[in-house]
Amino acid sequence: MIIAGTARCDIQHRSWSLPPRPHSCPKIVDFGQGLIIVGSGNARLVCAGDTVFDPKAKVLPYGTDTVVAAFRCQSRSPGITCTNTATGHSFFISSQSYRIF
């Protein structure tokens, strides 16, 4: 999902382990269900009580990109990479791993 200065990608199934929940993420919400970049900030694991998963949403096929404002997301068979092209902050997520850079 790319909307209102945010790029976020949630994942339903993963084989990687989460790091410890940060103290800033209240236990009443979920942690680590995806990755997010908000505005000009760094990418981080999601701490929220919602999801962007929508089974009716348009799928970004492998080998394609989408650009909305400063955000570019690239879908490839290894996973998806989203970047704020204005800041260079990015994330990669797949069922096997994630990276924040």
Secondary structure, DSSP 4 states (H G I P E B T S, - for coil): -EETTEEEEE-S---SPPPPPPTTS-TTSEEEEEEEEETTSPPEEEEES-----TTSPP--TTEEEEETTEEEEEETTEEEEEETTT--EEEE-SS-EEE-
